[in-house]
Amino acid sequence: MHPAIRQFFDERNADILKMGEDEELKRKSIDWMVHADRYKYTYNFTWMGRPIIKFPSDMVIQQELMWQIKPDLVIETGIAHGGSIVFSAALQQMMGIPNSRVVAVDIDIRAHNRAEIEAHPMAKHITMLQGSSVDPVIFNQVKALAAGAQRVMVILDSNHTHQHVYDELKLYADLVSVGSYCILPDTFIEFFPKGYYHNRPWDVGDNPCTAARQFLSERPDFALDRFQTAKGMISEGLDGYLKRLR
């Protein structure tokens, strides 16, 4: 790498680490996310025509990680409108990753969403399975589809309760390749006001972030990549980027 380019990244990374230590900015970022959520801000965007319920910062971070890792398989739990799985498949194709594929699971793939996804140009690179992500039958199907994959990334974005995500982690984490990531969107629930999700089964103390903490306490082969949280700042995945070390 040219010294000038290396200097750019060194300075950028130092600024990101400083930003991650800025407690005032963290509070302001969470306040902004709570305020913007009044208008369902994360519903504002599409990827190649399909709604993608994500913060743009998380999309860019996922792109950066995929460029580094070049995963030939991305496993996603949670499909909704299909924007996220189309996004992952499109990145794989743009990056020219050979034999790349997305395998996605949802307990309820709505007929209208399935029709739109199956009609999409990325559909041939996507396999969808309907059922609970923690059902052994479904997981064994995913595991079979993962056989032979060289580099695997996992994104767990279905039911956001502690128990469900923890159960997913115990199953799917072993499919993650060394050096790759298990990404947990919606860890930001832990940082929102208690009771904010009063009409949902998750809340502060019971969400993907708490599941990740329990999982990490038991699995030294995974570590929390706080650099990604510091980088994104406005992010659904606060403390939700888990890297497999070995």
Buried (B, 14 or more C-beta within 10 A) or exposed (E): EEEEEEEEEEEEEEEBEEBBEEEEBBEEBBEEBBEBBEEEBBEEBEBBEBBBBBBBBBBEBBBEBBEEBBBBBBBBBBBBBBBBBBBBBBBBBEBEBEEBBBBBBBBEBEEEBBEBBEEBEBBEBBBBBEBBBBBEEBBEBBBEBBEEBEBBBBBBBBBBBBBBBBBBBBBBBEBBBEEBBBBBBBBBBBBBEEEEBEEEEBBBEBBBBBBBBBBBEEBEEBEBBEBBBBBBBBBBBBBBBBBBEE
